Amino acid sequence: MKLFDVQHPFFIPLHRRVILTAALAAWSVFEFTISGSAFWGVLTGGIALICAHQFFIAFDPPLPEDRDKDKDKDKSDDA
């Protein structure tokens, strides 16, 4: 199990990926400008960059057909 799994089905909708990335970028700007804390600004900015890459460049969500197959497989395993 990963600490932060960006390939989790929760992140399939685009709006969730955009909101998370934008919130991290905004928090980074806040830390640099309002707080004056470079450490936290760099940390959240780095996480925002990682999320932007993982969510918009390397993101490979499962196709709906694949999700249906997985559900059918899980049901047959339970029986």
mmCIF file of the N, C-alpha and C atoms, coordinates in Angstrom:
data_MODEL
# 
_entry.id   MODEL 
# 
loop_
_atom_site.group_PDB 
_atom_site.id 
_atom_site.type_symbol 
_atom_site.label_atom_id 
_atom_site.label_alt_id 
_atom_site.label_comp_id 
_atom_site.label_asym_id 
_atom_site.label_entity_id 
_atom_site.label_seq_id 
_atom_site.pdbx_PDB_ins_code 
_atom_site.Cartn_x 
_atom_site.Cartn_y 
_atom_site.Cartn_z 
_atom_site.occupancy 
_atom_site.B_iso_or_equiv 
_atom_site.pdbx_formal_charge 
_atom_site.auth_seq_id 
_atom_site.auth_comp_id 
_atom_site.auth_asym_id 
_atom_site.auth_atom_id 
_atom_site.pdbx_PDB_model_num 
ATOM 1   N N  . MET A 1 1  ? 0.845   -1.181  0.000   1.00 0.00 ? 1  MET A N  1 
ATOM 2   C CA . MET A 1 1  ? 0.000   0.000   0.000   1.00 0.00 ? 1  MET A CA 1 
ATOM 3   C C  . MET A 1 1  ? 0.890   1.243   0.000   1.00 0.00 ? 1  MET A C  1 
ATOM 4   N N  . LYS A 1 2  ? 0.540   2.175   -0.853  1.00 0.00 ? 2  LYS A N  1 
ATOM 5   C CA . LYS A 1 2  ? 1.291   3.421   -0.935  1.00 0.00 ? 2  LYS A CA 1 
ATOM 6   C C  . LYS A 1 2  ? 0.745   4.433   0.064   1.00 0.00 ? 2  LYS A C  1 
ATOM 7   N N  . LEU A 1 3  ? 1.587   5.378   0.421   1.00 0.00 ? 3  LEU A N  1 
ATOM 8   C CA . LEU A 1 3  ? 1.141   6.435   1.319   1.00 0.00 ? 3  LEU A CA 1 
ATOM 9   C C  . LEU A 1 3  ? 0.108   7.320   0.640   1.00 0.00 ? 3  LEU A C  1 
ATOM 10  N N  . PHE A 1 4  ? 0.348   7.654   -0.620  1.00 0.00 ? 4  PHE A N  1 
ATOM 11  C CA . PHE A 1 4  ? -0.558  8.520   -1.373  1.00 0.00 ? 4  PHE A CA 1 
ATOM 12  C C  . PHE A 1 4  ? -0.724  7.916   -2.760  1.00 0.00 ? 4  PHE A C  1 
ATOM 13  N N  . ASP A 1 5  ? -1.779  7.143   -2.961  1.00 0.00 ? 5  ASP A N  1 
ATOM 14  C CA . ASP A 1 5  ? -2.007  6.419   -4.207  1.00 0.00 ? 5  ASP A CA 1 
ATOM 15  C C  . ASP A 1 5  ? -2.789  7.304   -5.169  1.00 0.00 ? 5  ASP A C  1 
ATOM 16  N N  . VAL A 1 6  ? -2.095  7.883   -6.150  1.00 0.00 ? 6  VAL A N  1 
ATOM 17  C CA . VAL A 1 6  ? -2.759  8.771   -7.108  1.00 0.00 ? 6  VAL A CA 1 
ATOM 18  C C  . VAL A 1 6  ? -3.516  8.007   -8.174  1.00 0.00 ? 6  VAL A C  1 
ATOM 19  N N  . GLN A 1 7  ? -3.357  6.700   -8.248  1.00 0.00 ? 7  GLN A N  1 
ATOM 20  C CA . GLN A 1 7  ? -4.095  5.886   -9.202  1.00 0.00 ? 7  GLN A CA 1 
ATOM 21  C C  . GLN A 1 7  ? -5.367  5.298   -8.585  1.00 0.00 ? 7  GLN A C  1 
ATOM 22  N N  . HIS A 1 8  ? -5.741  5.763   -7.410  1.00 0.00 ? 8  HIS A N  1 
ATOM 23  C CA . HIS A 1 8  ? -6.938  5.278   -6.725  1.00 0.00 ? 8  HIS A CA 1 
ATOM 24  C C  . HIS A 1 8  ? -8.183  5.687   -7.508  1.00 0.00 ? 8  HIS A C  1 
ATOM 25  N N  . PRO A 1 9  ? -9.216  4.847   -7.521  1.00 0.00 ? 9  PRO A N  1 
ATOM 26  C CA . PRO A 1 9  ? -10.451 5.187   -8.252  1.00 0.00 ? 9  PRO A CA 1 
ATOM 27  C C  . PRO A 1 9  ? -11.113 6.492   -7.804  1.00 0.00 ? 9  PRO A C  1 
ATOM 28  N N  . PHE A 1 10 ? -10.828 6.952   -6.598  1.00 0.00 ? 10 PHE A N  1 
ATOM 29  C CA . PHE A 1 10 ? -11.378 8.220   -6.124  1.00 0.00 ? 10 PHE A CA 1 
ATOM 30  C C  . PHE A 1 10 ? -10.989 9.371   -7.040  1.00 0.00 ? 10 PHE A C  1 
ATOM 31  N N  . PHE A 1 11 ? -9.814  9.299   -7.659  1.00 0.00 ? 11 PHE A N  1 
ATOM 32  C CA . PHE A 1 11 ? -9.309  10.391  -8.475  1.00 0.00 ? 11 PHE A CA 1 
ATOM 33  C C  . PHE A 1 11 ? -9.690  10.290  -9.950  1.00 0.00 ? 11 PHE A C  1 
ATOM 34  N N  . ILE A 1 12 ? -10.563 9.385   -10.325 1.00 0.00 ? 12 ILE A N  1 
ATOM 35  C CA . ILE A 1 12 ? -10.963 9.271   -11.729 1.00 0.00 ? 12 ILE A CA 1 
ATOM 36  C C  . ILE A 1 12 ? -11.683 10.524  -12.219 1.00 0.00 ? 12 ILE A C  1 
ATOM 37  N N  . PRO A 1 13 ? -12.642 11.096  -11.479 1.00 0.00 ? 13 PRO A N  1 
ATOM 38  C CA . PRO A 1 13 ? -13.268 12.331  -11.975 1.00 0.00 ? 13 PRO A CA 1 
ATOM 39  C C  . PRO A 1 13 ? -12.260 13.481  -12.063 1.00 0.00 ? 13 PRO A C  1 
ATOM 40  N N  . LEU A 1 14 ? -12.296 14.180  -13.174 1.00 0.00 ? 14 LEU A N  1 
ATOM 41  C CA . LEU A 1 14 ? -11.331 15.253  -13.429 1.00 0.00 ? 14 LEU A CA 1 
ATOM 42  C C  . LEU A 1 14 ? -11.425 16.367  -12.394 1.00 0.00 ? 14 LEU A C  1 
ATOM 43  N N  . HIS A 1 15 ? -12.626 16.714  -11.956 1.00 0.00 ? 15 HIS A N  1 
ATOM 44  C CA . HIS A 1 15 ? -12.768 17.843  -11.040 1.00 0.00 ? 15 HIS A CA 1 
ATOM 45  C C  . HIS A 1 15 ? -12.052 17.596  -9.714  1.00 0.00 ? 15 HIS A C  1 
ATOM 46  N N  . ARG A 1 16 ? -11.981 16.365  -9.250  1.00 0.00 ? 16 ARG A N  1 
ATOM 47  C CA . ARG A 1 16 ? -11.274 16.076  -7.997  1.00 0.00 ? 16 ARG A CA 1 
ATOM 48  C C  . ARG A 1 16 ? -9.774  16.281  -8.156  1.00 0.00 ? 16 ARG A C  1 
ATOM 49  N N  . ARG A 1 17 ? -9.240  15.900  -9.301  1.00 0.00 ? 17 ARG A N  1 
ATOM 50  C CA . ARG A 1 17 ? -7.808  16.076  -9.549  1.00 0.00 ? 17 ARG A CA 1 
ATOM 51  C C  . ARG A 1 17 ? -7.464  17.551  -9.685  1.00 0.00 ? 17 ARG A C  1 
ATOM 52  N N  . VAL A 1 18 ? -8.326  18.309  -10.361 1.00 0.00 ? 18 VAL A N  1 
ATOM 53  C CA . VAL A 1 18 ? -8.082  19.741  -10.540 1.00 0.00 ? 18 VAL A CA 1 
ATOM 54  C C  . VAL A 1 18 ? -8.155  20.466  -9.199  1.00 0.00 ? 18 VAL A C  1 
ATOM 55  N N  . ILE A 1 19 ? -9.167  20.158  -8.396  1.00 0.00 ? 19 ILE A N  1 
ATOM 56  C CA . ILE A 1 19 ? -9.344  20.824  -7.102  1.00 0.00 ? 19 ILE A CA 1 
ATOM 57  C C  . ILE A 1 19 ? -8.155  20.547  -6.181  1.00 0.00 ? 19 ILE A C  1 
ATOM 58  N N  . LEU A 1 20 ? -7.713  19.297  -6.113  1.00 0.00 ? 20 LEU A N  1 
ATOM 59  C CA . LEU A 1 20 ? -6.591  18.969  -5.233  1.00 0.00 ? 20 LEU A CA 1 
ATOM 60  C C  . LEU A 1 20 ? -5.312  19.668  -5.669  1.00 0.00 ? 20 LEU A C  1 
ATOM 61  N N  . THR A 1 21 ? -5.031  19.647  -6.964  1.00 0.00 ? 21 THR A N  1 
ATOM 62  C CA . THR A 1 21 ? -3.821  20.288  -7.464  1.00 0.00 ? 21 THR A CA 1 
ATOM 63  C C  . THR A 1 21 ? -3.872  21.797  -7.258  1.00 0.00 ? 21 THR A C  1 
ATOM 64  N N  . ALA A 1 22 ? -5.022  22.409  -7.533  1.00 0.00 ? 22 ALA A N  1 
ATOM 65  C CA . ALA A 1 22 ? -5.165  23.856  -7.354  1.00 0.00 ? 22 ALA A CA 1 
ATOM 66  C C  . ALA A 1 22 ? -5.060  24.244  -5.876  1.00 0.00 ? 22 ALA A C  1 
ATOM 67  N N  . ALA A 1 23 ? -5.632  23.436  -5.001  1.00 0.00 ? 23 ALA A N  1 
ATOM 68  C CA . ALA A 1 23 ? -5.554  23.733  -3.565  1.00 0.00 ? 23 ALA A CA 1 
ATOM 69  C C  . ALA A 1 23 ? -4.116  23.666  -3.069  1.00 0.00 ? 23 ALA A C  1 
ATOM 70  N N  . LEU A 1 24 ? -3.374  22.679  -3.531  1.00 0.00 ? 24 LEU A N  1 
ATOM 71  C CA . LEU A 1 24 ? -1.968  22.580  -3.127  1.00 0.00 ? 24 LEU A CA 1 
ATOM 72  C C  . LEU A 1 24 ? -1.149  23.755  -3.663  1.00 0.00 ? 24 LEU A C  1 
ATOM 73  N N  . ALA A 1 25 ? -1.400  24.140  -4.906  1.00 0.00 ? 25 ALA A N  1 
ATOM 74  C CA . ALA A 1 25 ? -0.669  25.277  -5.482  1.00 0.00 ? 25 ALA A CA 1 
ATOM 75  C C  . ALA A 1 25 ? -1.025  26.571  -4.738  1.00 0.00 ? 25 ALA A C  1 
ATOM 76  N N  . ALA A 1 26 ? -2.305  26.747  -4.428  1.00 0.00 ? 26 ALA A N  1 
ATOM 77  C CA . ALA A 1 26 ? -2.722  27.946  -3.697  1.00 0.00 ? 26 ALA A CA 1 
ATOM 78  C C  . ALA A 1 26 ? -2.115  27.974  -2.295  1.00 0.00 ? 26 ALA A C  1 
ATOM 79  N N  . TRP A 1 27 ? -2.047  26.814  -1.650  1.00 0.00 ? 27 TRP A N  1 
ATOM 80  C CA . TRP A 1 27 ? -1.455  26.757  -0.314  1.00 0.00 ? 27 TRP A CA 1 
ATOM 81  C C  . TRP A 1 27 ? 0.038   27.087  -0.376  1.00 0.00 ? 27 TRP A C  1 
ATOM 82  N N  . SER A 1 28 ? 0.697   26.658  -1.431  1.00 0.00 ? 28 SER A N  1 
ATOM 83  C CA . SER A 1 28 ? 2.108   26.982  -1.599  1.00 0.00 ? 28 SER A CA 1 
ATOM 84  C C  . SER A 1 28 ? 2.303   28.489  -1.746  1.00 0.00 ? 28 SER A C  1 
ATOM 85  N N  . VAL A 1 29 ? 1.473   29.126  -2.548  1.00 0.00 ? 29 VAL A N  1 
ATOM 86  C CA . VAL A 1 29 ? 1.541   30.581  -2.719  1.00 0.00 ? 29 VAL A CA 1 
ATOM 87  C C  . VAL A 1 29 ? 1.266   31.275  -1.393  1.00 0.00 ? 29 VAL A C  1 
ATOM 88  N N  . PHE A 1 30 ? 0.276   30.788  -0.656  1.00 0.00 ? 30 PHE A N  1 
ATOM 89  C CA . PHE A 1 30 ? -0.046  31.348  0.655   1.00 0.00 ? 30 PHE A CA 1 
ATOM 90  C C  . PHE A 1 30 ? 1.161   31.267  1.595   1.00 0.00 ? 30 PHE A C  1 
ATOM 91  N N  . GLU A 1 31 ? 1.818   30.127  1.609   1.00 0.00 ? 31 GLU A N  1 
ATOM 92  C CA . GLU A 1 31 ? 2.971   29.957  2.505   1.00 0.00 ? 31 GLU A CA 1 
ATOM 93  C C  . GLU A 1 31 ? 4.106   30.908  2.133   1.00 0.00 ? 31 GLU A C  1 
ATOM 94  N N  . PHE A 1 32 ? 4.345   31.099  0.854   1.00 0.00 ? 32 PHE A N  1 
ATOM 95  C CA . PHE A 1 32 ? 5.417   32.002  0.440   1.00 0.00 ? 32 PHE A CA 1 
ATOM 96  C C  . PHE A 1 32 ? 5.079   33.463  0.717   1.00 0.00 ? 32 PHE A C  1 
ATOM 97  N N  . THR A 1 33 ? 3.849   33.877  0.405   1.00 0.00 ? 33 THR A N  1 
ATOM 98  C CA . THR A 1 33 ? 3.511   35.301  0.471   1.00 0.00 ? 33 THR A CA 1 
ATOM 99  C C  . THR A 1 33 ? 3.014   35.741  1.844   1.00 0.00 ? 33 THR A C  1 
ATOM 100 N N  . ILE A 1 34 ? 2.036   35.076  2.386   1.00 0.00 ? 34 ILE A N  1 
ATOM 101 C CA . ILE A 1 34 ? 1.421   35.518  3.643   1.00 0.00 ? 34 ILE A CA 1 
ATOM 102 C C  . ILE A 1 34 ? 2.259   35.074  4.846   1.00 0.00 ? 34 ILE A C  1 
ATOM 103 N N  . SER A 1 35 ? 2.568   33.788  4.905   1.00 0.00 ? 35 SER A N  1 
ATOM 104 C CA . SER A 1 35 ? 3.298   33.258  6.061   1.00 0.00 ? 35 SER A CA 1 
ATOM 105 C C  . SER A 1 35 ? 4.782   33.576  6.014   1.00 0.00 ? 35 SER A C  1 
ATOM 106 N N  . GLY A 1 36 ? 5.333   33.621  4.833   1.00 0.00 ? 36 GLY A N  1 
ATOM 107 C CA . GLY A 1 36 ? 6.764   33.850  4.700   1.00 0.00 ? 36 GLY A CA 1 
ATOM 108 C C  . GLY A 1 36 ? 7.582   32.614  5.030   1.00 0.00 ? 36 GLY A C  1 
ATOM 109 N N  . SER A 1 37 ? 6.955   31.462  4.972   1.00 0.00 ? 37 SER A N  1 
ATOM 110 C CA . SER A 1 37 ? 7.634   30.218  5.300   1.00 0.00 ? 37 SER A CA 1 
ATOM 111 C C  . SER A 1 37 ? 8.061   29.507  4.019   1.00 0.00 ? 37 SER A C  1 
ATOM 112 N N  . ALA A 1 38 ? 9.333   29.602  3.700   1.00 0.00 ? 38 ALA A N  1 
ATOM 113 C CA . ALA A 1 38 ? 9.837   29.005  2.458   1.00 0.00 ? 38 ALA A CA 1 
ATOM 114 C C  . ALA A 1 38 ? 9.792   27.478  2.508   1.00 0.00 ? 38 ALA A C  1 
ATOM 115 N N  . PHE A 1 39 ? 10.057  26.887  3.662   1.00 0.00 ? 39 PHE A N  1 
ATOM 116 C CA . PHE A 1 39 ? 10.066  25.431  3.765   1.00 0.00 ? 39 PHE A CA 1 
ATOM 117 C C  . PHE A 1 39 ? 8.710   24.848  3.385   1.00 0.00 ? 39 PHE A C  1 
ATOM 118 N N  . TRP A 1 40 ? 7.637   25.347  4.010   1.00 0.00 ? 40 TRP A N  1 
ATOM 119 C CA . TRP A 1 40 ? 6.308   24.804  3.729   1.00 0.00 ? 40 TRP A CA 1 
ATOM 120 C C  . TRP A 1 40 ? 5.844   25.174  2.325   1.00 0.00 ? 40 TRP A C  1 
ATOM 121 N N  . GLY A 1 41 ? 6.279   26.316  1.832   1.00 0.00 ? 41 GLY A N  1 
ATOM 122 C CA . GLY A 1 41 ? 5.953   26.696  0.467   1.00 0.00 ? 41 GLY A CA 1 
ATOM 123 C C  . GLY A 1 41 ? 6.573   25.764  -0.557  1.00 0.00 ? 41 GLY A C  1 
ATOM 124 N N  . VAL A 1 42 ? 7.844   25.423  -0.341  1.00 0.00 ? 42 VAL A N  1 
ATOM 125 C CA . VAL A 1 42 ? 8.524   24.488  -1.241  1.00 0.00 ? 42 VAL A CA 1 
ATOM 126 C C  . VAL A 1 42 ? 7.919   23.098  -1.120  1.00 0.00 ? 42 VAL A C  1 
ATOM 127 N N  . LEU A 1 43 ? 7.604   22.677  0.095   1.00 0.00 ? 43 LEU A N  1 
ATOM 128 C CA . LEU A 1 43 ? 7.024   21.358  0.307   1.00 0.00 ? 43 LEU A CA 1 
ATOM 129 C C  . LEU A 1 43 ? 5.671   21.217  -0.403  1.00 0.00 ? 43 LEU A C  1 
ATOM 130 N N  . THR A 1 44 ? 4.757   22.147  -0.164  1.00 0.00 ? 44 THR A N  1 
ATOM 131 C CA . THR A 1 44 ? 3.449   22.049  -0.809  1.00 0.00 ? 44 THR A CA 1 
ATOM 132 C C  . THR A 1 44 ? 3.539   22.306  -2.313  1.00 0.00 ? 44 THR A C  1 
ATOM 133 N N  . GLY A 1 45 ? 4.446   23.162  -2.734  1.00 0.00 ? 45 GLY A N  1 
ATOM 134 C CA . GLY A 1 45 ? 4.648   23.382  -4.162  1.00 0.00 ? 45 GLY A CA 1 
ATOM 135 C C  . GLY A 1 45 ? 5.172   22.135  -4.857  1.00 0.00 ? 45 GLY A C  1 
ATOM 136 N N  . GLY A 1 46 ? 6.075   21.427  -4.200  1.00 0.00 ? 46 GLY A N  1 
ATOM 137 C CA . GLY A 1 46 ? 6.581   20.177  -4.752  1.00 0.00 ? 46 GLY A CA 1 
ATOM 138 C C  . GLY A 1 46 ? 5.504   19.115  -4.858  1.00 0.00 ? 46 GLY A C  1 
ATOM 139 N N  . ILE A 1 47 ? 4.678   19.018  -3.835  1.00 0.00 ? 47 ILE A N  1 
ATOM 140 C CA . ILE A 1 47 ? 3.576   18.060  -3.880  1.00 0.00 ? 47 ILE A CA 1 
ATOM 141 C C  . ILE A 1 47 ? 2.588   18.447  -4.979  1.00 0.00 ? 47 ILE A C  1 
ATOM 142 N N  . ALA A 1 48 ? 2.347   19.738  -5.157  1.00 0.00 ? 48 ALA A N  1 
ATOM 143 C CA . ALA A 1 48 ? 1.459   20.193  -6.231  1.00 0.00 ? 48 ALA A CA 1 
ATOM 144 C C  . ALA A 1 48 ? 2.022   19.818  -7.599  1.00 0.00 ? 48 ALA A C  1 
ATOM 145 N N  . LEU A 1 49 ? 3.334   19.967  -7.770  1.00 0.00 ? 49 LEU A N  1 
ATOM 146 C CA . LEU A 1 49 ? 3.957   19.576  -9.042  1.00 0.00 ? 49 LEU A CA 1 
ATOM 147 C C  . LEU A 1 49 ? 3.873   18.077  -9.270  1.00 0.00 ? 49 LEU A C  1 
ATOM 148 N N  . ILE A 1 50 ? 4.097   17.297  -8.226  1.00 0.00 ? 50 ILE A N  1 
ATOM 149 C CA . ILE A 1 50 ? 3.981   15.841  -8.349  1.00 0.00 ? 50 ILE A CA 1 
ATOM 150 C C  . ILE A 1 50 ? 2.553   15.461  -8.712  1.00 0.00 ? 50 ILE A C  1 
ATOM 151 N N  . CYS A 1 51 ? 1.571   16.071  -8.047  1.00 0.00 ? 51 CYS A N  1 
ATOM 152 C CA . CYS A 1 51 ? 0.164   15.783  -8.362  1.00 0.00 ? 51 CYS A CA 1 
ATOM 153 C C  . CYS A 1 51 ? -0.179  16.206  -9.790  1.00 0.00 ? 51 CYS A C  1 
ATOM 154 N N  . ALA A 1 52 ? 0.302   17.355  -10.213 1.00 0.00 ? 52 ALA A N  1 
ATOM 155 C CA . ALA A 1 52 ? 0.026   17.803  -11.579 1.00 0.00 ? 52 ALA A CA 1 
ATOM 156 C C  . ALA A 1 52 ? 0.578   16.805  -12.589 1.00 0.00 ? 52 ALA A C  1 
ATOM 157 N N  . HIS A 1 53 ? 1.778   16.331  -12.357 1.00 0.00 ? 53 HIS A N  1 
ATOM 158 C CA . HIS A 1 53 ? 2.354   15.343  -13.273 1.00 0.00 ? 53 HIS A CA 1 
ATOM 159 C C  . HIS A 1 53 ? 1.571   14.029  -13.239 1.00 0.00 ? 53 HIS A C  1 
ATOM 160 N N  . GLN A 1 54 ? 1.307   13.534  -12.041 1.00 0.00 ? 54 GLN A N  1 
ATOM 161 C CA . GLN A 1 54 ? 0.637   12.246  -11.914 1.00 0.00 ? 54 GLN A CA 1 
ATOM 162 C C  . GLN A 1 54 ? -0.825  12.285  -12.369 1.00 0.00 ? 54 GLN A C  1 
ATOM 163 N N  . PHE A 1 55 ? -1.502  13.414  -12.153 1.00 0.00 ? 55 PHE A N  1 
ATOM 164 C CA . PHE A 1 55 ? -2.921  13.502  -12.487 1.00 0.00 ? 55 PHE A CA 1 
ATOM 165 C C  . PHE A 1 55 ? -3.180  13.877  -13.937 1.00 0.00 ? 55 PHE A C  1 
ATOM 166 N N  . PHE A 1 56 ? -2.279  14.617  -14.562 1.00 0.00 ? 56 PHE A N  1 
ATOM 167 C CA . PHE A 1 56 ? -2.580  15.126  -15.898 1.00 0.00 ? 56 PHE A CA 1 
ATOM 168 C C  . PHE A 1 56 ? -1.648  14.623  -16.985 1.00 0.00 ? 56 PHE A C  1 
ATOM 169 N N  . ILE A 1 57 ? -0.519  14.056  -16.627 1.00 0.00 ? 57 ILE A N  1 
ATOM 170 C CA . ILE A 1 57 ? 0.407   13.540  -17.640 1.00 0.00 ? 57 ILE A CA 1 
ATOM 171 C C  . ILE A 1 57 ? 0.470   12.019  -17.571 1.00 0.00 ? 57 ILE A C  1 
ATOM 172 N N  . ALA A 1 58 ? 0.690   11.478  -16.386 1.00 0.00 ? 58 ALA A N  1 
ATOM 173 C CA . ALA A 1 58 ? 0.893   10.037  -16.247 1.00 0.00 ? 58 ALA A CA 1 
ATOM 174 C C  . ALA A 1 58 ? -0.356  9.291   -15.795 1.00 0.00 ? 58 ALA A C  1 
ATOM 175 N N  . PHE A 1 59 ? -1.479  9.967   -15.614 1.00 0.00 ? 59 PHE A N  1 
ATOM 176 C CA . PHE A 1 59 ? -2.686  9.325   -15.089 1.00 0.00 ? 59 PHE A CA 1 
ATOM 177 C C  . PHE A 1 59 ? -3.260  8.364   -16.115 1.00 0.00 ? 59 PHE A C  1 
ATOM 178 N N  . ASP A 1 60 ? -3.533  7.138   -15.691 1.00 0.00 ? 60 ASP A N  1 
ATOM 179 C CA . ASP A 1 60 ? -4.076  6.107   -16.567 1.00 0.00 ? 60 ASP A CA 1 
ATOM 180 C C  . ASP A 1 60 ? -5.259  5.444   -15.868 1.00 0.00 ? 60 ASP A C  1 
ATOM 181 N N  . PRO A 1 61 ? -6.435  6.098   -15.903 1.00 0.00 ? 61 PRO A N  1 
ATOM 182 C CA . PRO A 1 61 ? -7.579  5.531   -15.198 1.00 0.00 ? 61 PRO A CA 1 
ATOM 183 C C  . PRO A 1 61 ? -8.072  4.273   -15.898 1.00 0.00 ? 61 PRO A C  1 
ATOM 184 N N  . PRO A 1 62 ? -8.642  3.349   -15.146 1.00 0.00 ? 62 PRO A N  1 
ATOM 185 C CA . PRO A 1 62 ? -9.197  2.162   -15.779 1.00 0.00 ? 62 PRO A CA 1 
ATOM 186 C C  . PRO A 1 62 ? -10.424 2.530   -16.612 1.00 0.00 ? 62 PRO A C  1 
ATOM 187 N N  . LEU A 1 63 ? -10.594 1.837   -17.712 1.00 0.00 ? 63 LEU A N  1 
ATOM 188 C CA . LEU A 1 63 ? -11.755 2.068   -18.561 1.00 0.00 ? 63 LEU A CA 1 
ATOM 189 C C  . LEU A 1 63 ? -12.997 1.506   -17.878 1.00 0.00 ? 63 LEU A C  1 
ATOM 190 N N  . PRO A 1 64 ? -14.182 2.052   -18.179 1.00 0.00 ? 64 PRO A N  1 
ATOM 191 C CA . PRO A 1 64 ? -15.404 1.536   -17.540 1.00 0.00 ? 64 PRO A CA 1 
ATOM 192 C C  . PRO A 1 64 ? -15.595 0.037   -17.759 1.00 0.00 ? 64 PRO A C  1 
ATOM 193 N N  . GLU A 1 65 ? -15.196 -0.477  -18.923 1.00 0.00 ? 65 GLU A N  1 
ATOM 194 C CA . GLU A 1 65 ? -15.331 -1.910  -19.174 1.00 0.00 ? 65 GLU A CA 1 
ATOM 195 C C  . GLU A 1 65 ? -14.457 -2.714  -18.221 1.00 0.00 ? 65 GLU A C  1 
ATOM 196 N N  . ASP A 1 66 ? -13.263 -2.195  -17.941 1.00 0.00 ? 66 ASP A N  1 
ATOM 197 C CA . ASP A 1 66 ? -12.353 -2.894  -17.029 1.00 0.00 ? 66 ASP A CA 1 
ATOM 198 C C  . ASP A 1 66 ? -12.892 -2.888  -15.605 1.00 0.00 ? 66 ASP A C  1 
ATOM 199 N N  . ARG A 1 67 ? -13.514 -1.791  -15.198 1.00 0.00 ? 67 ARG A N  1 
ATOM 200 C CA . ARG A 1 67 ? -14.076 -1.729  -13.849 1.00 0.00 ? 67 ARG A CA 1 
ATOM 201 C C  . ARG A 1 67 ? -15.222 -2.718  -13.709 1.00 0.00 ? 67 ARG A C  1 
ATOM 202 N N  . ASP A 1 68 ? -16.044 -2.863  -14.770 1.00 0.00 ? 68 ASP A N  1 
ATOM 203 C CA . ASP A 1 68 ? -17.137 -3.825  -14.723 1.00 0.00 ? 68 ASP A CA 1 
ATOM 204 C C  . ASP A 1 68 ? -16.605 -5.249  -14.626 1.00 0.00 ? 68 ASP A C  1 
ATOM 205 N N  . LYS A 1 69 ? -15.521 -5.543  -15.338 1.00 0.00 ? 69 LYS A N  1 
ATOM 206 C CA . LYS A 1 69 ? -14.917 -6.872  -15.273 1.00 0.00 ? 69 LYS A CA 1 
ATOM 207 C C  . LYS A 1 69 ? -14.387 -7.152  -13.877 1.00 0.00 ? 69 LYS A C  1 
ATOM 208 N N  . ASP A 1 70 ? -13.779 -6.149  -13.254 1.00 0.00 ? 70 ASP A N  1 
ATOM 209 C CA . ASP A 1 70 ? -13.265 -6.320  -11.899 1.00 0.00 ? 70 ASP A CA 1 
ATOM 210 C C  . ASP A 1 70 ? -14.391 -6.591  -10.916 1.00 0.00 ? 70 ASP A C  1 
ATOM 211 N N  . LYS A 1 71 ? -15.521 -5.906  -11.069 1.00 0.00 ? 71 LYS A N  1 
ATOM 212 C CA . LYS A 1 71 ? -16.665 -6.129  -10.183 1.00 0.00 ? 71 LYS A CA 1 
ATOM 213 C C  . LYS A 1 71 ? -17.203 -7.542  -10.359 1.00 0.00 ? 71 LYS A C  1 
ATOM 214 N N  . ASP A 1 72 ? -17.314 -8.006  -11.617 1.00 0.00 ? 72 ASP A N  1 
ATOM 215 C CA . ASP A 1 72 ? -17.792 -9.354  -11.874 1.00 0.00 ? 72 ASP A CA 1 
ATOM 216 C C  . ASP A 1 72 ? -16.825 -10.384 -11.305 1.00 0.00 ? 72 ASP A C  1 
ATOM 217 N N  . LYS A 1 73 ? -15.529 -10.126 -11.409 1.00 0.00 ? 73 LYS A N  1 
ATOM 218 C CA . LYS A 1 73 ? -14.518 -11.025 -10.880 1.00 0.00 ? 73 LYS A CA 1 
ATOM 219 C C  . LYS A 1 73 ? -14.624 -11.114 -9.359  1.00 0.00 ? 73 LYS A C  1 
ATOM 220 N N  . ASP A 1 74 ? -14.820 -9.976  -8.700  1.00 0.00 ? 74 ASP A N  1 
ATOM 221 C CA . ASP A 1 74 ? -14.946 -9.968  -7.247  1.00 0.00 ? 74 ASP A CA 1 
ATOM 222 C C  . ASP A 1 74 ? -16.176 -10.744 -6.796  1.00 0.00 ? 74 ASP A C  1 
ATOM 223 N N  . LYS A 1 75 ? -17.284 -10.606 -7.521  1.00 0.00 ? 75 LYS A N  1 
ATOM 224 C CA . LYS A 1 75 ? -18.503 -11.333 -7.159  1.00 0.00 ? 75 LYS A CA 1 
ATOM 225 C C  . LYS A 1 75 ? -18.320 -12.828 -7.321  1.00 0.00 ? 75 LYS A C  1 
ATOM 226 N N  . SER A 1 76 ? -17.621 -13.253 -8.376  1.00 0.00 ? 76 SER A N  1 
ATOM 227 C CA . SER A 1 76 ? -17.416 -14.689 -8.588  1.00 0.00 ? 76 SER A CA 1 
ATOM 228 C C  . SER A 1 76 ? -16.449 -15.261 -7.551  1.00 0.00 ? 76 SER A C  1 
ATOM 229 N N  . ASP A 1 77 ? -15.510 -14.449 -7.055  1.00 0.00 ? 77 ASP A N  1 
ATOM 230 C CA . ASP A 1 77 ? -14.580 -14.914 -6.029  1.00 0.00 ? 77 ASP A CA 1 
ATOM 231 C C  . ASP A 1 77 ? -15.286 -15.132 -4.698  1.00 0.00 ? 77 ASP A C  1 
ATOM 232 N N  . ASP A 1 78 ? -16.315 -14.324 -4.420  1.00 0.00 ? 78 ASP A N  1 
ATOM 233 C CA . ASP A 1 78 ? -17.034 -14.438 -3.155  1.00 0.00 ? 78 ASP A CA 1 
ATOM 234 C C  . ASP A 1 78 ? -17.886 -15.698 -3.082  1.00 0.00 ? 78 ASP A C  1 
ATOM 235 N N  . ALA A 1 79 ? -18.338 -16.157 -4.213  1.00 0.00 ? 79 ALA A N  1 
ATOM 236 C CA . ALA A 1 79 ? -19.248 -17.312 -4.244  1.00 0.00 ? 79 ALA A CA 1 
ATOM 237 C C  . ALA A 1 79 ? -18.559 -18.614 -3.974  1.00 0.00 ? 79 ALA A C  1 
# 
